[in-house]
Amino acid sequence: MNNPNSHNLKPRTSVVFWGTPEFALPALAALFKNGYDIMAVITNPDKPVGRKQLLTSPPTKVWAEKHKIPVFQPNSLEIGNWKLEIPHADIYIIASYGKIIPKEILNLPRFGAVNIHPSILPCWRGPSPIQYTILNGDMKTGVTIMKTDERMDHGPILAQQEFPISPPEARLAKSGKSQISKLTYKELHNELAKLGAELLMDTLLKWIAGEITPIPQNDAKATYSKILKKDDGRINWKKPAGEIERMVRAFNPWPGTWTLWPTNKKIMRLRIESAEFDDSESLEGSPGFIWQKPDGGICVKTGHGSLVLKEITPSGKKVMSANAFCLGYKNFIGSNLI
């Protein structure tokens, strides 16, 4: 169940880990590597994924089973007395679990429950902080380690670490890649997950030793993200090109950034996989008008500037370059997206 080569903590601090997606994996692996006694992993139930709707286990369950750690997958935290089955632990660690945990459960461990959140709280509370950071064009973000209470991302702060993302000075943390000014969701997600695991390891020792005084959040400065739905990804071409380009980076892979192309035979759904914004504009057409630059770039007129399409996925087909799509659909340039 535990790492036999780690004996730096005597006695070892016992942990129940609450987490579901890939964001939680670096923290879970760091706890294991550093000798914490992981009593159980609690995650969401398996769910159907993809076109074939294959029942798929959460990443944390896959990791836990590989390391022979017990897994709990409650459908609800409110019904019955299932919480009595949770193994005793000194502390709960939460990383993108996906449900509000009742106060009665949070109060079980002697060191409480500690949460890793990928923003500088109270900015971007809620389920989609990384996407909203990109959508909003924020110049910096980071991670927060907080003591969890029964309200979403509301508890007092134990530690925070900023991550600058402002162009052109932005650098991917410890990656050696400099001047990254157009971070995608996946890139920023991975960097914050690693940063969160590092900050957790430093913070836990101090918290358990009684060296940290939690600092209440300023609720008056709170901003909120929401659960993303498929319709959130539909493009309004009257918006500025820069705003649409941020949508493309923030909403890949979910919910995707998409638009509709009416043809003579049918209306085709196009998902925009990657794009750039350009200050130049077509002299003709209204927002949604498709035109081609002298250098061959495929552009869409917006409310301000143009979106240069790089990769698109037509409904039912594979990802392709915008230029390759135009070779198959000669009437694309000069038509309109809606």
KERO-991381 format. One record per residue (C-alpha): residue number from 0; residue in three letters; x, y, z. Coordinates in steps of 0.5 Angstrom, whole numbers, plus 500, padded with zeros to 3 digits. Layout:
N
<NUM, Ala, <X, Y, Z>>
...
% end
This chain:
338
<0, Met, <500, 500, 500>>
<1, Asn, <506, 505, 502>>
<2, Asn, <513, 506, 499>>
<3, Pro, <517, 502, 503>>
<4, Asn, <523, 506, 502>>
<5, Ser, <521, 512, 505>>
<6, His, <522, 513, 513>>
<7, Asn, <523, 520, 513>>
<8, Leu, <517, 521, 517>>
<9, Lys, <516, 518, 524>>
<10, Pro, <511, 516, 525>>
<11, Arg, <508, 517, 518>>
<12, Thr, <503, 522, 517>>
<13, Ser, <496, 518, 515>>
<14, Val, <492, 521, 509>>
<15, Val, <486, 520, 506>>
<16, Phe, <486, 523, 499>>
<17, Trp, <480, 526, 495>>
<18, Gly, <481, 527, 488>>
<19, Thr, <479, 525, 481>>
<20, Pro, <482, 528, 474>>
<21, Glu, <489, 528, 472>>
<22, Phe, <490, 535, 476>>
<23, Ala, <490, 531, 482>>
<24, Leu, <496, 526, 480>>
<25, Pro, <502, 530, 482>>
<26, Ala, <500, 531, 489>>
<27, Leu, <498, 524, 490>>
<28, Ala, <505, 521, 487>>
<29, Ala, <508, 526, 491>>
<30, Leu, <505, 524, 498>>
<31, Phe, <507, 517, 496>>
<32, Lys, <514, 519, 494>>
<33, Asn, <515, 523, 501>>
<34, Gly, <513, 517, 505>>
<35, Tyr, <506, 519, 507>>
<36, Asp, <501, 513, 509>>
<37, Ile, <496, 514, 504>>
<38, Met, <490, 510, 507>>
<39, Ala, <485, 511, 501>>
<40, Val, <483, 514, 495>>
<41, Ile, <476, 517, 494>>
<42, Thr, <474, 519, 487>>
<43, Asn, <468, 519, 483>>
<44, Pro, <465, 513, 480>>
<45, Asp, <467, 510, 473>>
<46, Lys, <463, 514, 468>>
<47, Pro, <462, 513, 460>>
<48, Val, <467, 516, 456>>
<49, Gly, <468, 517, 448>>
<50, Arg, <463, 516, 442>>
<51, Lys, <463, 508, 445>>
<52, Gln, <461, 510, 452>>
<53, Leu, <466, 506, 455>>
<54, Leu, <466, 505, 462>>
<55, Thr, <472, 509, 464>>
<56, Ser, <476, 509, 471>>
<57, Pro, <478, 516, 474>>
<58, Pro, <486, 517, 473>>
<59, Thr, <486, 517, 481>>
<60, Lys, <483, 510, 481>>
<61, Val, <488, 507, 476>>
<62, Trp, <494, 510, 480>>
<63, Ala, <491, 508, 487>>
<64, Glu, <490, 501, 484>>
<65, Lys, <497, 500, 481>>
<66, His, <500, 502, 488>>
<67, Lys, <495, 497, 492>>
<68, Ile, <491, 503, 495>>
<69, Pro, <484, 502, 497>>
<70, Val, <479, 506, 493>>
<71, Phe, <472, 509, 495>>
<72, Gln, <467, 511, 490>>
<73, Pro, <461, 514, 493>>
<74, Asn, <455, 516, 489>>
<75, Ser, <453, 521, 494>>
<76, Leu, <456, 524, 500>>
<77, Glu, <450, 526, 503>>
<78, Ile, <446, 519, 503>>
<79, Gly, <447, 514, 509>>
<80, Asn, <453, 513, 513>>
<81, Trp, <458, 510, 508>>
<82, Lys, <463, 516, 511>>
<83, Leu, <464, 511, 517>>
<84, Glu, <468, 506, 512>>
<85, Ile, <473, 512, 511>>
<86, Pro, <479, 509, 514>>
<87, His, <482, 513, 520>>
<88, Ala, <487, 519, 518>>
<89, Asp, <491, 525, 521>>
<90, Ile, <489, 529, 515>>
<91, Tyr, <485, 529, 508>>
<92, Ile, <488, 532, 502>>
<93, Ile, <483, 534, 497>>
<94, Ala, <485, 536, 489>>
<95, Ser, <479, 537, 484>>
<96, Tyr, <475, 532, 488>>
<97, Gly, <469, 534, 484>>
<98, Lys, <464, 534, 490>>
<99, Ile, <462, 539, 496>>
<100, Ile, <464, 535, 502>>
<101, Pro, <460, 535, 508>>
<102, Lys, <462, 539, 514>>
<103, Glu, <461, 532, 519>>
<104, Ile, <466, 529, 514>>
<105, Leu, <471, 535, 514>>
<106, Asn, <472, 535, 521>>
<107, Leu, <474, 527, 522>>
<108, Pro, <481, 528, 521>>
<109, Arg, <485, 531, 527>>
<110, Phe, <489, 536, 522>>
<111, Gly, <483, 537, 518>>
<112, Ala, <482, 537, 510>>
<113, Val, <487, 541, 506>>
<114, Asn, <485, 543, 499>>
<115, Ile, <490, 544, 493>>
<116, His, <486, 550, 488>>
<117, Pro, <489, 552, 481>>
<118, Ser, <488, 560, 482>>
<119, Ile, <490, 565, 487>>
<120, Leu, <484, 565, 491>>
<121, Pro, <479, 569, 492>>
<122, Cys, <480, 569, 485>>
<123, Trp, <477, 564, 480>>
<124, Arg, <473, 560, 486>>
<125, Gly, <469, 554, 483>>
<126, Pro, <470, 548, 478>>
<127, Ser, <474, 552, 472>>
<128, Pro, <479, 556, 474>>
<129, Ile, <484, 555, 469>>
<130, Gln, <480, 556, 463>>
<131, Tyr, <477, 562, 466>>
<132, Thr, <484, 565, 467>>
<133, Ile, <486, 564, 460>>
<134, Leu, <479, 567, 458>>
<135, Asn, <480, 573, 462>>
<136, Gly, <487, 574, 459>>
<137, Asp, <490, 574, 466>>
<138, Met, <497, 576, 467>>
<139, Lys, <498, 571, 473>>
<140, Thr, <495, 565, 476>>
<141, Gly, <498, 560, 481>>
<142, Val, <496, 555, 486>>
<143, Thr, <493, 556, 493>>
<144, Ile, <493, 551, 499>>
<145, Met, <487, 552, 503>>
<146, Lys, <484, 549, 509>>
<147, Thr, <477, 546, 507>>
<148, Asp, <470, 548, 509>>
<149, Glu, <463, 546, 507>>
<150, Arg, <463, 552, 502>>
<151, Met, <466, 552, 495>>
<152, Asp, <474, 554, 495>>
<153, His, <472, 559, 501>>
<154, Gly, <476, 556, 507>>
<155, Pro, <482, 560, 510>>
<156, Ile, <489, 560, 506>>
<157, Leu, <495, 556, 508>>
<158, Ala, <500, 558, 503>>
<159, Gln, <500, 561, 495>>
<160, Gln, <505, 561, 490>>
<161, Glu, <504, 565, 484>>
<162, Phe, <505, 563, 476>>
<163, Pro, <506, 569, 472>>
<164, Ile, <503, 568, 465>>
<165, Ser, <504, 575, 462>>
<166, Pro, <507, 575, 455>>
<167, Pro, <513, 576, 453>>
<168, Glu, <516, 575, 460>>
<169, Ala, <512, 569, 462>>
<170, Arg, <516, 562, 463>>
<171, Leu, <514, 555, 464>>
<172, Ala, <516, 554, 471>>
<173, Lys, <522, 550, 471>>
<174, Ser, <521, 547, 464>>
<175, Gly, <527, 551, 461>>
<176, Lys, <522, 554, 455>>
<177, Ser, <522, 561, 455>>
<178, Gln, <517, 567, 453>>
<179, Ile, <511, 562, 452>>
<180, Ser, <506, 567, 451>>
<181, Lys, <500, 563, 449>>
<182, Leu, <499, 558, 454>>
<183, Thr, <493, 553, 452>>
<184, Tyr, <489, 550, 458>>
<185, Lys, <493, 543, 458>>
<186, Glu, <500, 547, 458>>
<187, Leu, <497, 551, 464>>
<188, His, <494, 545, 467>>
<189, Asn, <500, 541, 467>>
<190, Glu, <504, 547, 470>>
<191, Leu, <499, 548, 476>>
<192, Ala, <499, 541, 478>>
<193, Lys, <506, 540, 479>>
<194, Leu, <507, 547, 482>>
<195, Gly, <501, 545, 487>>
<196, Ala, <504, 538, 489>>
<197, Glu, <511, 542, 490>>
<198, Leu, <507, 547, 495>>
<199, Leu, <503, 542, 498>>
<200, Met, <509, 538, 500>>
<201, Asp, <512, 544, 503>>
<202, Thr, <506, 547, 506>>
<203, Leu, <504, 540, 510>>
<204, Leu, <510, 539, 514>>
<205, Lys, <509, 546, 517>>
<206, Trp, <502, 546, 518>>
<207, Ile, <502, 539, 521>>
<208, Ala, <508, 542, 526>>
<209, Gly, <503, 548, 528>>
<210, Glu, <507, 553, 524>>
<211, Ile, <502, 556, 520>>
<212, Thr, <496, 561, 522>>
<213, Pro, <491, 560, 516>>
<214, Ile, <489, 567, 513>>
<215, Pro, <481, 568, 512>>
<216, Gln, <480, 570, 504>>
<217, Asn, <477, 577, 503>>
<218, Asp, <470, 575, 500>>
<219, Ala, <469, 582, 497>>
<220, Lys, <474, 580, 492>>
<221, Ala, <472, 573, 490>>
<222, Thr, <471, 572, 483>>
<223, Tyr, <467, 565, 480>>
<224, Ser, <468, 560, 475>>
<225, Lys, <462, 556, 473>>
<226, Ile, <462, 549, 470>>
<227, Leu, <463, 549, 463>>
<228, Lys, <457, 546, 458>>
<229, Lys, <458, 545, 450>>
<230, Asp, <454, 551, 449>>
<231, Asp, <459, 555, 452>>
<232, Gly, <464, 553, 446>>
<233, Arg, <460, 556, 441>>
<234, Ile, <463, 562, 437>>
<235, Asn, <460, 569, 437>>
<236, Trp, <464, 572, 431>>
<237, Lys, <462, 579, 433>>
<238, Lys, <466, 579, 439>>
<239, Pro, <474, 581, 438>>
<240, Ala, <479, 576, 435>>
<241, Gly, <483, 576, 441>>
<242, Glu, <477, 574, 446>>
<243, Ile, <475, 568, 441>>
<244, Glu, <483, 566, 440>>
<245, Arg, <483, 565, 448>>
<246, Met, <477, 561, 448>>
<247, Val, <480, 556, 443>>
<248, Arg, <486, 556, 448>>
<249, Ala, <482, 555, 454>>
<250, Phe, <476, 550, 451>>
<251, Asn, <481, 545, 449>>
<252, Pro, <479, 539, 450>>
<253, Trp, <472, 541, 453>>
<254, Pro, <468, 544, 451>>
<255, Gly, <471, 545, 445>>
<256, Thr, <470, 552, 441>>
<257, Trp, <466, 551, 435>>
<258, Thr, <462, 554, 430>>
<259, Leu, <457, 552, 424>>
<260, Trp, <458, 553, 417>>
<261, Pro, <452, 553, 412>>
<262, Thr, <453, 550, 405>>
<263, Asn, <448, 548, 400>>
<264, Lys, <447, 541, 402>>
<265, Lys, <447, 542, 410>>
<266, Ile, <450, 545, 416>>
<267, Met, <457, 543, 418>>
<268, Arg, <459, 543, 425>>
<269, Leu, <467, 546, 425>>
<270, Arg, <471, 545, 432>>
<271, Ile, <477, 550, 432>>
<272, Glu, <483, 546, 435>>
<273, Ser, <488, 552, 434>>
<274, Ala, <488, 559, 432>>
<275, Glu, <491, 566, 432>>
<276, Phe, <489, 573, 432>>
<277, Asp, <490, 578, 427>>
<278, Asp, <489, 586, 427>>
<279, Ser, <488, 586, 419>>
<280, Glu, <481, 585, 417>>
<281, Ser, <477, 584, 411>>
<282, Leu, <474, 590, 407>>
<283, Glu, <468, 586, 405>>
<284, Gly, <463, 582, 409>>
<285, Ser, <460, 582, 416>>
<286, Pro, <463, 578, 422>>
<287, Gly, <464, 571, 420>>
<288, Phe, <466, 572, 413>>
<289, Ile, <472, 567, 411>>
<290, Trp, <477, 570, 407>>
<291, Gln, <484, 569, 405>>
<292, Lys, <491, 573, 406>>
<293, Pro, <496, 574, 401>>
<294, Asp, <500, 569, 405>>
<295, Gly, <495, 564, 404>>
<296, Gly, <492, 564, 412>>
<297, Ile, <485, 562, 412>>
<298, Cys, <482, 568, 416>>
<299, Val, <475, 569, 419>>
<300, Lys, <472, 576, 420>>
<301, Thr, <470, 578, 427>>
<302, Gly, <468, 584, 431>>
<303, His, <475, 587, 431>>
<304, Gly, <481, 584, 427>>
<305, Ser, <481, 577, 424>>
<306, Leu, <482, 570, 427>>
<307, Val, <487, 566, 423>>
<308, Leu, <485, 558, 423>>
<309, Lys, <490, 553, 424>>
<310, Glu, <487, 547, 425>>
<311, Ile, <480, 545, 425>>
<312, Thr, <475, 538, 426>>
<313, Pro, <469, 538, 421>>
<314, Ser, <464, 534, 425>>
<315, Gly, <465, 526, 424>>
<316, Lys, <472, 527, 421>>
<317, Lys, <479, 528, 424>>
<318, Val, <483, 534, 425>>
<319, Met, <486, 537, 419>>
<320, Ser, <489, 544, 417>>
<321, Ala, <485, 550, 415>>
<322, Asn, <488, 550, 408>>
<323, Ala, <487, 542, 407>>
<324, Phe, <480, 543, 409>>
<325, Cys, <479, 549, 404>>
<326, Leu, <482, 544, 398>>
<327, Gly, <476, 539, 400>>
<328, Tyr, <471, 545, 400>>
<329, Lys, <473, 550, 395>>
<330, Asn, <467, 554, 397>>
<331, Phe, <469, 555, 404>>
<332, Ile, <473, 562, 402>>
<333, Gly, <468, 567, 401>>
<334, Ser, <462, 564, 405>>
<335, Asn, <460, 565, 412>>
<336, Leu, <460, 562, 419>>
<337, Ile, <455, 563, 424>>
% end
